[in-house]
Amino acid sequence: MNTKNISAWVAFVFSVGGYIPLAIGVYRHPVELNIATFSLWAILSALMTYSAVKMKFPGWRMQFGWLIGNIGMLCVAAHLQRFTFNLDPAETIALYGIIITVGVWLTVGKVTGKLNDHILFIGVVATDVLSYYPQFKQYLLPHESPTIWLMCGWAMFFLGAICNIVWVDEMFKKLFTPRQVYPARFGGNEKNVLAIFESSAISFENAILIATTIFIMS
């Protein structure tokens, strides 16, 4: 197993592992478990995993870890039967983002006779950005101090995203590689800055938004 594959599975471990302190935290403080948000994230992570695999992006294991973790958190909610359910305009925006993305993807696929994976990928990235708004809103308003378990979980998600960016997607390495040697180092493809950012889009936007979430919570 090469370094990139090892790093991809490390990102997966961070992604799944981040839900362990979250689960411990919600057992102690169930109000932290908003099943509306975790349900949206479960759907989003499933779509992100599918689209990343279809686009052949190496960082898909991180999203797969989120899918497992979000499903796990919903199972915790079912077991506890104590949680919050806030489906206000913020969560509704994310829900509409999912519906519109999937609707456009399927409609264009039906018209053209071929599903366009770029449409799904770009749509889920945009919706994922929107899905953070409920967290920002919650912690910008008066709120109880987040538990250490919650902070640890988000910190692990951040480490997983950084691992993906640096070692799996190799975004910075690709960006600073000269055009003339790029094909030899990265499988014969010509250097395309937009393609580099696209392959790292999920990891990059999550690293920024997770860091912002941690800053707001603290």
Backbone as a ProteinNet text record, in pm:
[ID]
protein_1_A
[PRIMARY]
MNTKNISAWVAFVFSVGGYIPLAIGVYRHPVELNIATFSLWAILSALMTYSAVKMKFPGWRMQFGWLIGNIGMLCVAAHLQRFTFNLDPAETIALYGIIITVGVWLTVGKVTGKLNDHILFIGVVATDVLSYYPQFKQYLLPHESPTIWLMCGWAMFFLGAICNIVWVDEMFKKLFTPRQVYPARFGGNEKNVLAIFESSAISFENAILIATTIFIMS
[TERTIARY]
85.2	0	89.2	67.4	152.3	110.8	193.3	171.6	36.7	-5.5	-133.3	-249.6	-246.2	-353.7	-355.4	-235.6	-227.8	-287.9	-250.4	-302.5	-453.7	-505.9	-650.8	-723.3	-666.9	-730.2	-711.1	-600.5	-582.9	-692.4	-719.1	-827.2	-960.7	-981.2	-1103.7	-1116.2	-1005.2	-1006.2	-1039.3	-978.9	-1010.7	-1158.9	-1211.7	-1350.8	-1448	-1423.4	-1509.9	-1484	-1354.2	-1316.8	-1370.5	-1389.6	-1441.6	-1580.8	-1654.5	-1790.3	-1791.9	-1680.3	-1675.5	-1686.4	-1600.9	-1622.6	-1756.3	-1806.1	-1938.3	-2044.8	-2035.6	-2133.5	-2125.4	-2002.4	-1985.7	-2047.4	-2022.8	-2076	-2226.8	-2290.8	-2437.1	-2500.6	-2430.9	-2481.5	-2489.6	-2390.9	-2387.6	-2472.2	-2490.8	-2556.1	-2637.9	-2752.8	-2828.5	-2872.5	-2875.3	-2919.6	-2824.8	-2700.2	-2604	-2639.5	-2731.9	-2765.4	-2890.6	-2870.7	-2980.5	-2995.4	-3097.2	-3107.1	-3142.4	-3198.7	-3224.8	-3092.5	-2996.2	-2865.8	-2792.2	-2790.1	-2717.7	-2782.9	-2913.4	-2980.7	-2939	-2935.2	-2890.7	-2746.6	-2661.8	-2521.4	-2506.7	-2593.1	-2586.5	-2617.4	-2721.4	-2756.3	-2645.3	-2593.2	-2486.2	-2360.3	-2322.4	-2200.5	-2216.3	-2338.2	-2363.1	-2346.4	-2402.4	-2389.5	-2245.7	-2174	-2034.8	-1947.5	-1972.5	-1895.4	-1920.2	-2046.2	-2081.4	-2017.5	-2031.8	-1980.5	-1827.9	-1761.5	-1614.9	-1562.7	-1630.8	-1590.8	-1609.8	-1724.2	-1751.2	-1651.5	-1606.6	-1509.6	-1366.2	-1351.8	-1221.6	-1126.7	-1181.5	-1100.3	-1051.4	-923.9	-869.3	-917.9	-974.4	-1012.1	-1148.2	-1211.7	-1350	-1366.1	-1258.6	-1272	-1309.2	-1267	-1304.4	-1455.8	-1515.8	-1660.8	-1733.1	-1676.2	-1734.7	-1733.1	-1624.3	-1618.4	-1727.8	-1754	-1863.5	-1997.4	-2016.9	-2143.1	-2165.4	-2062.6	-2074.1	-2100.2	-2026.7	-2041.3	-2177.5	-2228.9	-2360.2	-2471.5	-2461.2	-2559.1	-2548.5	-2425.6	-2403.7	-2467.5	-2456	-2515.5	-2668	-2727.3	-2872.2	-2913.3	-2828.1	-2855.1	-2846.1	-2749.6	-2738.3	-2864.7	-2914.3	-3037.1	-3154.5	-3163.9	-3273	-3262.4	-3138.8	-3118.7	-3150.2	-3103.5	-3125.2	-3270.1	-3331.5	-3465	-3468.6	-3353.3	-3341.5	-3250.5	-3306.4	-3230.7	-3309.9	-3252	-3326.4	-3357.5	-3463.7	-3499.5	-3534.3	-3434.3	-3453.9	-3445.5	-3560.3	-3564.3	-3616.1	-3531.2	-3569.9	-3519.9	-3533	-3493	-3350.7	-3257.1	-3118.6	-3108.2	-3168.1	-3164.5	-3246.2	-3355.5	-3439.7	-3364.1	-3278.8	-3197.6	-3109.2	-3045.3	-2960.6	-3043.2	-3163.8	-3251.6	-3289.6	-3325.6	-3359.3	-3238.3	-3119.5	-2997.5	-2979	-3006.3	-2995.9	-3099.1	-3223.6	-3331.5	-3303.2	-3261.1	-3233	-3116.2	-3009.8	-2892.1	-2927.5	-2994.9	-3031.2	-3130.3	-3224.2	-3322.3	-3257.6	-3165.9	-3096.4	-3009.7	-2939.3	-2852.2	-2932	-3045.2	-3125.9	-3194.3	-3240.2	-3308.3	-3212.6	-3093.5	-2994.1	-2953.4	-2940.9	-2906.8	-3012.2	-3138.1	-3247.6	-3252.2	-3228.6	-3232.8	-3116.3	-2997.5	-2877	-2850.7	-2917.3	-2893.5	-2772.1	-2710	-2592.1	-2586.2	-2569.2	-2558.7	-2426.6	-2434	-2315	-2266.9	-2156.5	-2106.7	-2059.1	-2016.2	-1972	-2086.6	-2205.9	-2322	-2349.7	-2349.9	-2375.5	-2266.3	-2140.9	-2029.5	-2032.6	-2047	-2049.7	-2169.7	-2283.9	-2403.8	-2388.4	-2329.6	-2316.3	-2211.7	-2108.2	-2009.8	-2076.9	-2155.7	-2225.7	-2323.9	-2395.8	-2492.2	-2421.4	-2305.2	-2228	-2187.2	-2147.5	-2113.6	-2235.4	-2352.4	-2474.4	-2508.3	-2474.8	-2513.5	-2441.1	-2332.3	-2261.1	-2328.4	-2415.8	-2478.4	-2553.4	-2628	-2694.9	-2597.8	-2478.1	-2379.5	-2330.6	-2298.7	-2251.9	-2357.6	-2482.9	-2590.9	-2608.5	-2602.3	-2622.4	-2518.4	-2392.9	-2286.5	-2257	-2312.1	-2299.7	-2404.9	-2517.3	-2621.7	-2587.4	-2654.1	-2630.5	-2651.3	-2555.1	-2561	-2480.8	-2507.1	-2427.5	-2288.2	-2190.6	-2053.5	-2044.5	-1979.6	-1966.8	-1878.3	-1908.9	-1831.1	-1696.6	-1604.4	-1472.6	-1484.9	-1588.8	-1609.6	-1646.3	-1730	-1769	-1648	-1566.4	-1447.8	-1349.4	-1332.8	-1241.2	-1289.5	-1420.1	-1474.9	-1447.8	-1476	-1452.2	-1303.2	-1217.6	-1073	-1027.5	-1085.8	-1050.5	-1097.8	-1215.5	-1262.6	-1166.6	-1118.5	-1024.9	-895.4	-843.4	-720.8	-741.6	-858.2	-887.6	-887.7	-947.4	-951.2	-811.6	-728.2	-590.6	-511.1	-530.4	-463.3	-499.6	-627.3	-671.9	-608.6	-608.6	-556.6	-407.7	-331	-184.3	-132.3	-180.7	-119.4	-202.3	-333.8	-417.1	-441.8	-502.2	-524.8	-395.4	-300.1	-170.6	-189.8	-284.1	-320	-202.6	-133.7	-23.5	93.2	120.2	228	197.4	73.1	33.6	39	-7.8	-11	128.6	226.6	362.1	455.2	401	481.8	484.7	602	609.9	533.9	475.5	395	473.2	600.6	677.6	705.8	704.3	729.6	602.7	492.4	366.9	318	314.3	264.2	342.2	473	554.2	528.3	497.7	476.4	334.7	237.8	98.2	21.2	77	2.7	-19.8	61.6	53.9	-45.7	-124.5	-220.9	-154	-197.2	-145.5	-195.1	-114.3	-152.2	-273.2	-375.3	-498.5	-536.5	-516.2	-537.5	-681.9	-777.9	-918.6	-947.3	-889.9	-909.2	-846.1	-732.5	-666.3	-755.1	-810	-898.1	-1026.8	-1077.6	-1200	-1179.4	-1067.6	-1043.5	-1025.9	-985.9	-965.2	-1077.3	-1182.2	-1284.6	-1350.4	-1388.4	-1458.2	-1366.7	-1243.3	-1148.7	-1116.4	-1095.9	-1053.6	-1163.1	-1286.3	-1393.3	-1426.9	-1414.9	-1441.8	-1333.2	-1207.4	-1100	-1125.2	-1163.7	-1190	-1312.3	-1420.6	-1545.4	-1536.8	-1465.1	-1448.9	-1363.3	-1255.2	-1171	-1252.2	-1338.3	-1424.7	-1522.2	-1578.7	-1671.4	-1602.9	-1482.1	-1407.3	-1378.5	-1339.5	-1310.6	-1435.3	-1549.2	-1673.4	-1714.3	-1699.5	-1738.6	-1650.6	-1522.5	-1430.2	-1433.8
-119.5	0	125	216.4	334.3	441.3	547.9	653	720.2	741.4	807.9	724.3	593.8	508	503.1	497.3	497.8	627	739.5	869.6	877.4	817.5	818.3	744.8	634.5	559.3	628.6	703.5	784.8	891.9	956.5	1055.5	990.7	867.6	792.9	769.6	730.8	704.9	832.5	945.3	1072.2	1106.9	1081.4	1115	1033.5	903.5	817.7	843.2	853.2	869.1	995.5	1101.1	1225.4	1211.7	1111.4	1092.3	1021.5	961.8	893.6	994.9	1099.4	1199.4	1271.7	1289.5	1350.1	1263.7	1131.9	1040.9	1043.7	1046.6	1055.2	1184.6	1293	1421.8	1425.5	1367.6	1374.8	1281.3	1175.5	1093.5	1176.5	1266.8	1350.7	1476.9	1520	1648	1635.3	1567.1	1534.7	1654.2	1774.7	1891.6	1921.3	1869.4	1890.7	1809.8	1716.4	1628.3	1678.9	1752.1	1799.1	1701.2	1616	1510.6	1565.6	1684.4	1744.7	1770.9	1829.3	1858.3	1730.4	1632.7	1508.3	1428.2	1438.9	1371.4	1432.7	1566.7	1634.5	1599.3	1594.2	1559.5	1414.9	1325.5	1186.5	1177.9	1249.1	1250	1313.8	1426.4	1496.5	1411.2	1346.2	1265.4	1145.9	1091.9	983.2	1033.8	1151.9	1209.7	1249.1	1302.7	1340.2	1217.8	1110.5	987.6	932.7	925.8	873.3	956.1	1089.5	1174.8	1172.3	1168.7	1165	1034.6	924.1	794.9	797.5	850.3	857.7	948.3	1054.4	1146.4	1095.5	982.5	919	1008.4	1078.6	1159.4	1070	1076	983.2	1008.2	1127	1160.1	1112.8	1021.8	982.3	912.5	855.2	780.7	871.7	997.4	1091.9	1109.4	1130.7	1146.1	1017.9	903.7	775.8	762.1	810.7	810.2	896.2	1011.7	1097.2	1026.7	955.3	883.8	783.5	705.1	606.9	676.8	785	857	920.9	982.8	1046.5	944.8	831.3	724	675.8	665.5	624.9	722.3	853.6	953.4	944	913	894.4	770.2	667.9	548.6	581.4	667.5	712.5	787.3	873.9	949	854.6	750.8	654.4	579.3	550.9	480.2	569.1	694.2	784.8	830.2	852.5	912.2	1048	1113	1250	1325.6	1426.3	1502.2	1628.4	1712.1	1828.2	1807.1	1869.2	1865	2006.8	2074	2211.9	2215.7	2221.4	2233	2373.3	2470.4	2608.6	2649.7	2776.7	2817.4	2779.9	2777.4	2742.5	2598.6	2505.6	2366	2345.4	2421.1	2409.2	2448.8	2550.4	2591.4	2475.7	2407.6	2293.5	2181.1	2159	2055.4	2086.8	2213	2253.3	2240.3	2268.8	2253	2110.4	2015.5	1873.6	1838.6	1881.8	1849.8	1909.3	2036.2	2101.7	2035.3	2004.6	1940.8	1808.1	1722.3	1590.2	1604.5	1699.5	1719.5	1762.7	1860.3	1907.4	1796.1	1725.2	1614.7	1508.8	1467.9	1364.2	1415.9	1541.4	1598.4	1610.8	1666.6	1679	1541.1	1445.5	1309.9	1247.1	1273.9	1217.6	1281.3	1412.3	1483.7	1443.7	1434.3	1405	1256	1176.3	1032.2	987.4	1080	1045.8	1135.1	1074.8	1151.8	1226.7	1355.5	1439.7	1448.1	1379.9	1374.2	1510.1	1598.1	1731.6	1810	1797.6	1869.3	1825	1695.3	1643.4	1687.8	1678.3	1712.7	1860.2	1947.2	2091.2	2126.1	2063	2088.9	2048	1931.3	1886.6	1968.4	2014.7	2101.2	2232.2	2291.3	2416	2394.1	2283.1	2254.1	2226.7	2161.6	2135.7	2266.2	2364.4	2495.9	2554.4	2544.9	2596.7	2523.1	2394.7	2314.1	2356.8	2432.8	2479.6	2599.8	2664.5	2784.9	2759.9	2648.4	2624.4	2619.9	2560.4	2555.8	2696.1	2775.1	2911	2991.6	2979.7	3055.1	3015	2884	2834.2	2890.4	2893.9	2934.2	3083.5	3156.6	3301.4	3364.5	3293.4	3339.1	3294.6	3347.8	3299.3	3148.1	3079.1	2933.5	2882.1	2756.6	2691.7	2663.1	2664.9	2636.5	2494.5	2474.6	2340.3	2253.9	2127.1	2036.8	2007.4	1957.5	1919.8	1808.3	1723.5	1613.6	1667.3	1767.5	1828.7	1891.9	1960.8	2025.6	1922.3	1812.2	1706.3	1644.8	1623	1566.3	1654.9	1785.6	1878.3	1888.1	1881.1	1886.2	1766.4	1648.5	1529.7	1543.2	1602.2	1625.8	1719.1	1820.7	1915.6	1844	1758.8	1685.2	1593.4	1531.7	1446.9	1525.5	1645.7	1729.7	1774.4	1812.7	1853.4	1736.6	1617.3	1498.1	1475.6	1492.9	1475.5	1578.7	1704.1	1811.5	1791.8	1763.6	1762.1	1632	1517.5	1390.5	1305	1319.9	1237.3	1309.5	1429.2	1509.2	1573.7	1590.6	1653.8	1789.6	1867.5	1992	2089	2112.2	2208.6	2158.8	2030.2	1971.8	1988.5	1966	1980.3	2126.5	2216.8	2358.4	2415.6	2366.6	2422.6	2340.3	2237	2159.2	2230.4	2252.7	2319.1	2242	2313.7	2252.1	2148.2	2173.8	2084.3	1947.7	1941.5	1812.6	1752.7	1827.4	1782.6	1649	1632.4	1504.6	1383.2	1396.1	1282.5	1246.3	1344.4	1320.4	1274.3	1316.5	1290.2	1221.2	1117.5	1027.8	1073.6	1163.8	1199.2	1307.2	1357.4	1463.5	1600.5	1687.9	1823.6	1897	1991.4	2066.2	2153.7	2139	2216.5	2263	2391.6	2444.6	2425.5	2447.1	2429.3	2284.2	2189.8	2048.3	2012.5	2074.1	2049.4	2096.6	2217	2268.9	2187.3	2141.4	2061.9	1931.5	1863.9	1735.8	1752.8	1873	1899.7	1983.7	2010.2	2105.6	2068.1	1941.6	1900.2	1912.3	1864.6	1872.9	2017.7	2100.3	2238.7	2321.2	2311	2391.6	2344.3	2213.8	2164.4	2205	2205.5	2250.1	2393.3	2480.3	2620.5	2633.8	2564	2578.4	2511.7	2400.7	2335	2421.4	2479.1	2568.6	2688.1	2741.2	2853.9	2812.3	2691.8	2640.7	2628.5	2573.2	2557.6	2694.1	2789.8	2924.9	2988	2974.4	3032.5	2965.1	2832.1	2758.5	2796.8	2823.6	2850.9	2996.8
0	0	0	-96.6	-106.6	-5.8	0.9	100.2	83.6	-41.9	-66.3	-12.7	-35.7	14.2	166.6	225.5	372.1	426.8	364.5	408.6	391.5	282.7	259.6	370.8	416.6	524.4	659.5	674.4	795.7	802.2	686.6	681	714.4	667.6	698.2	848.9	912	1056.3	1133.8	1093	1157.9	1139.5	1018	988.2	1071.9	1079.2	1161.8	1309.6	1343.5	1483.7	1546	1465.3	1519	1577.8	1532.6	1583.2	1719.4	1758.4	1888.8	2002.9	2005.9	2112.2	2099	1975.8	1960	2025.7	2003.5	2062.8	2215.4	2268.1	2413.8	2465.5	2390.7	2431.4	2433	2332.5	2328.6	2430.9	2470.4	2579.6	2707.5	2725.2	2844.2	2828.3	2702.7	2676	2547.2	2552	2430.4	2347.1	2406.6	2331.1	2214.6	2221.1	2113.3	1988.5	2000.8	1889.4	1818.1	1711	1627.2	1511.2	1517.3	1417.3	1278.4	1273	1141.5	1069.4	1141.9	1083.1	1047.4	1138.9	1112	999.3	985.2	874	740.4	737	615.2	582.8	685.7	663.1	615.4	663.5	618.1	468.1	426	283.5	201.8	250.9	179.6	168.7	277.6	275.1	181.2	171	75.9	-67.4	-96.4	-230.7	-261.1	-160.1	-180.7	-206.9	-132.2	-153.3	-292.6	-331.7	-463.9	-575	-566	-673	-677.5	-561.5	-559.3	-618.8	-588.9	-647.2	-798.2	-843.1	-986.9	-1058.3	-990.7	-1048.9	-1033.9	-964.3	-942.1	-862.3	-763.7	-674	-559.9	-525.6	-425.4	-283.2	-255.3	-117.9	-73.7	-148.1	-118.3	16.9	70.5	196.6	313	307.6	413	416.1	298.2	292	334.1	299.3	339.3	491.4	552.9	699.4	760.3	698.1	746.9	734.4	624.5	604.6	717.1	747	854.9	987.6	1013.1	1139.6	1156.1	1050.5	1059.8	1082.1	1014.3	1037.9	1182.1	1232	1370.5	1469.2	1439.7	1529	1528.7	1414.7	1409.7	1488.7	1487.4	1568.8	1718	1753.5	1892.6	1933.4	1843.7	1872.8	1894.5	1809.6	1823.5	1956.4	1997.3	2123.9	2244	2239.5	2351.8	2362.9	2244.9	2237.2	2307	2308.8	2360.4	2265.5	2201.8	2103.6	2070.7	1987.1	1937.8	1790.2	1744.2	1601.8	1559.2	1502.6	1457.6	1305.9	1242.5	1096.3	1064.6	1091.9	1066.3	928.3	889.4	753.8	714.9	810.9	778.9	729.4	805.4	763.3	635.4	621.8	503	376.5	386.8	272	225.1	321.6	287.1	225.2	279.6	224.9	81	56.3	-80.4	-172.7	-118.8	-198	-244.9	-156.4	-192.6	-299.3	-277	-370.9	-508.7	-512.2	-640.3	-711	-635.3	-695.1	-759.3	-682.2	-735	-850.2	-838.5	-944.9	-1075.5	-1068.2	-1188.8	-1246.8	-1160.2	-1204.8	-1279.9	-1223.3	-1287.6	-1414.4	-1411.2	-1528.3	-1646.1	-1621.3	-1728	-1779.2	-1687.4	-1728.7	-1816.5	-1784	-1864.1	-2002.5	-2008.2	-2136.8	-2226.7	-2167.3	-2246.2	-2262.8	-2180.7	-2186.2	-2107.5	-2032.2	-1952.9	-1831	-1713.1	-1590.3	-1587.4	-1559.9	-1554.2	-1409.9	-1381.1	-1243.4	-1193.6	-1283.9	-1243.8	-1180.9	-1235.1	-1181.7	-1038.4	-1016.3	-881.9	-786.2	-828.6	-740.9	-701.3	-799	-770.8	-683.1	-710.7	-631.8	-486.9	-462.4	-323.4	-248.9	-318.9	-253.4	-210.5	-300.2	-267.6	-152.2	-155.2	-48.5	83.4	76.3	197.8	264.9	184.4	239.6	311.7	248	309.9	439.7	446	562.2	689.4	675.9	794.7	859.8	785.2	838.8	969.9	983.1	1111.7	1229.6	1207.8	1314.7	1348.8	1245.7	1268.4	1344.5	1298.8	1360.2	1505.9	1532.3	1668.2	1764.2	1719.1	1810.6	1808.4	1711.8	1713.2	1803.7	1821.8	1913.1	2054.9	2156.8	2293.7	2301.8	2361.3	2365.2	2483.5	2517.4	2621.2	2566.9	2656.3	2613.4	2559.7	2442.7	2388.8	2478.3	2485.5	2568.7	2504	2583.6	2532.2	2429.3	2444.9	2350.9	2213	2211.1	2084.4	2015.8	2091.5	2036.1	1982.4	2054.7	2009.8	1878.8	1867.4	1744.5	1625.2	1639	1529	1496.4	1598.1	1574.2	1491.1	1516.1	1438	1293	1273.3	1136.4	1062.1	1132.9	1072.5	1031.8	1120	1088.5	968.4	958.4	842.8	713.7	716.8	597.3	557	654.8	625.7	567.4	623.6	571.7	425.4	394	255.9	162.7	204.7	120.7	90.5	195	182.1	123.4	172.9	135	39.5	41.8	-47	-179.3	-170.9	-291.5	-342.1	-251.1	-284.4	-352.8	-301.8	-367.6	-378.2	-267.4	-269.1	-353.7	-346.2	-427.4	-575.7	-613.8	-753.8	-798.2	-712.1	-749	-770.7	-694.3	-703.3	-792.4	-856.6	-951.1	-1085.8	-1144.1	-1275.1	-1382.4	-1476.3	-1581.5	-1660.8	-1685	-1771.5	-1708.2	-1576.2	-1510.1	-1450.6	-1455.1	-1394.9	-1452.3	-1585.8	-1640.4	-1592.6	-1579.8	-1536.7	-1390.8	-1309.4	-1166.3	-1133.6	-1215.1	-1179.8	-1291.8	-1345.7	-1433.8	-1574.9	-1625.5	-1766.6	-1802.3	-1705.1	-1733.9	-1730.6	-1820.3	-1819.4	-1694.3	-1646.9	-1527.3	-1555.8	-1471.5	-1483	-1342.9	-1317.2	-1182.4	-1136.5	-1226.4	-1189.7	-1151.7	-1225.3	-1194.8	-1060.8	-1029.8	-901.2	-786.8	-800.3	-695.4	-686.8	-800.2	-798.6	-722.7	-747.1	-680.7	-529.8	-487.8	-345	-284.7	-361	-318.9	-186.5	-172	-50.3	71.3	57.8	168.8	202.9	99.6	120.5	187.3	135.5	194.7	335.2	359.2	494.2	591.9	548.9	637.5	682.4	588.9	622.1	712.5	676.3	752.5	889.3	898.3	1028.8	1121.1	1066.3	1146	1194.3	1108	1145.8	1255.1	1242.4	1343.9	1479.1	1479.6	1606.1	1666.9	1582.3	1631.2	1692.9	1626.9	1679	1809	1814.9	1936.3	2055	2026.3	2136.8	2179.7
[MASK]
++++++++++++++++++++++++++++++++++++++++++++++++++++++++++++++++++++++++++++++++++++++++++++++++++++++++++++++++++++++++++++++++++++++++++++++++++++++++++++++++++++++++++++++++++++++++++++++++++++++++++++++++++++++++++

